[in-house]
Amino acid sequence: MNAPETTRYDVVIVGGGHNALVAAAYLARAGRSVVVLERQDAVGGAAVSERPWRGVDARLSRYSYLVSLLPRKIIDDLGLRIELRRRRYSSYTPDPSDPTRGILIDTQDAEATAASFARTLGDTAEARRFAAFGERLAPLGRAVFPTLTEPLPTAEELRRRIDDDDLWKALTERPLGDLLRASLESDLARGIALTDGLIGTFTSSDDPSLAQNRCFLYHVIGGETGHWDVPVGGMGAVTAELERAAREAGVEIRTGVEVISVSPSGEVHGVTDRSEAYVGDVVLSGVGRAVLARLLTAGGAPSEAPEPEGAQIKVNMLLSRLPRLKDTSVAPEAAFAGTFHVNETMTQLDAAYVTASAGLVPEPLPAEIYCHSLTDPSILGEELRASGAQTLTLFGLQVPHRLIDGEDPVAAGARLLAAAQQSLDSVLAEPLRDCIVEAPDGRLCIEARTTTDLERSLGMIGGDIFHGGLSWPWLDGADAARDPAELGPAERWGVETEHGRVLVCGSSARRGGAVSGIGGHNAAMAALEILGRG
C-alpha cells in the first residue's frame, strides 16, 4: 500500500462548523496557510439551512436556529454581510392550569406587558418584579460579554465590574432556584426565567453542580443584552458568509474528508476515496472534546473522558397558518413571534427532570416554540408566503439522550414527536395536525431531530449541542491563582488541550456553545501567539 501524500500547513482545522470557519478566516487574514477538513459535503455543521421536504420551498434552520452570542467584533473584523433581526415579543407563556390566559412580554410596551401579567396572575406586582429582575441581571451582560473575545479574566475581576456581590454569589455559589425564588413569586414567571438555564442542559433549578447557572449566564449576557436574534435568510446565511470570508482570505476548504486520527505532533489523517495526511504546526479541533479524544487515541487505548449527553428534541414544521390559541386575548402572530413557553412553570420543569431521571419521557413535555418566518419571511418561497404559510420550531427540554439511546431512531423520533405535539396541543384551540402542510409526496411537513439524529448526522456524541458541559467564562480554580505570565496562549484564551499544539476551536472551548464564533476567534488568537505574529 502506498503511503498517503502529506501536505503541510501552518494550521489544520478538523471539522467545518461555523467556529472552524471563523478561526480559519482570522488565521488566513493574518497570512497563515490553513486547511479545513469537513466530513460532510458542505460546511456549517449545525449552523445550516436545509429543505427537509421534497418539493416544498422552505429553507429551515434545521438545527441551530437563533443567534445570541455572535459579537459585533467578529462580524466587523471578517466583513460579514449578515442581518440579525430583533424580535419585538420576548415571550408568551400560557398558564398550564388555565390556558385561556397567559403572559405576553412585549419589549416595546411595558403597560401591555403589565396588563398581561395582571390578566394571568391577578395583579401587576409580578410584572414589576420580573422587570426588576431583568434590570438587576443587565450588568452581567455589560461586564461579561465584552470579555468573551479577550484573554480569560479572573472571576474576581468580573465580580468587581458587576458591583453586586449578592448577585454574584447567588449566581456563582448557589443553585439558580434560590435566586429565582427570591426574585419572583409566581411559578409561571420563575419558569420563564428558569428555561434559560435548561436549554440543551439536563438539570434542575436546585442542582448543586450549578450546571443550570452556567447555562443561564450565557443566555442572559448575549450581545450584552441577552436578546436572541433571528438571522435573516436562516442560519445557512450566516455560514455562507463565513465560508465566503474564509475562502476570500485564502483558506483551503476540503469537504468529504473523514478524519480518522490526530497526533499531538500535528499530523492529521483523513480518508476520501484514498488516504490523505496533513501536517500543521498547530491543529485546531472544531469537533467536540470527546470526538477529539477518540481521534487522538485512534488505534490505542479508548479515552476515559465522560461521554457528553444532550437533553433536547427539536421539531421543525411548516404550517398552512398559525394555529388558534385557547387564549383569545393574544393573537397567534404575537404569541409565536417570540419564545412561546409550553408547560414550563418552574414546578413542571423540575418535575420533568425527576421523571426523565427515572427513565421516562416527561408528561407533559416542557417545550418552547417560535416562528422564524414571522420575523424573516425570506426563508419561504413566494407562493408559500402568499398563502400565509409559516414555519414553526419546537425545542423540547428535559429529554436526555439516555431515554432513547439504543432505541430504533425512527421509533424514538416518533415517540418524542408525539409527546411534543401533545404538549403543544394542550394550549391550542385546535389540533396542530390540522395546520401542518402536506408535501407533494403526501408527507406531512413536520420532522423531529433527536439527540440520536444529531449524533449520526453531525457527529455530536450523545446529541450534546454544547459538546460537553458549559464552563464559567473566566479563569477559576488553580488557573485563577497562577500568575498570568505563567499561562500559555491556549490557557489564557480558554482553548487548551493536554497537547500544546492541539487546540479546541468549537463549542468545547471554555467560552463555547451557541452560534457565536467566539471559540473560533479565541482559538485563532491563541494559535497566532503560538505561531508568532508577522
Buried (B, 14 or more C-beta within 10 A) or exposed (E): EEEBEEBEBBBBBBBBBBBBBBBBBBBBBBEBBBBBBBBBEBBBBBBBBBEBBEEBBBBBBBBBBBBBBBBEBBBEBBEBEBEBEEBBBBBBBBBBEEBBBBBBBBBEBEEEBBBBBBBBBEEBBBBEBBBEBBEBBBBBBEBBBBBBBEBBBBBEBBBEBBEBEEBBEBBBEBBBBBBBBEBBBBBBBBBBBBBBBBBBBBBBBBBEEBBBBBBBBBBBBBBBBBBBBBBBBBBBBBBBBBBBBBBEBBBBBBBBBEBBBBBEEBBBBBBEEEBBBBBBBBBBBBBBBBBBBBBBBEEEEEBEEEEBBBBBBBBBBBBBEBBBBBBEEBBBEBBBBBBBBBBBBBBBBBBBBEBBEEEEBBEBBBBBBBBBBBBBBBBBBEEBBEEEBBBBBBBBBBBBBBBBBEEEBEEBBEBBBEBBBBBBBBBBBEEBEEBBBEBEEEBEBBBBBBBBBBBEBBBBBBBBBBBBBBBBBBBBEEBBEEEBEEBEBBBBBBBBBEBEBBBBBBBBBBBBBBBBBBBBBBBBBBBBBBBEEE
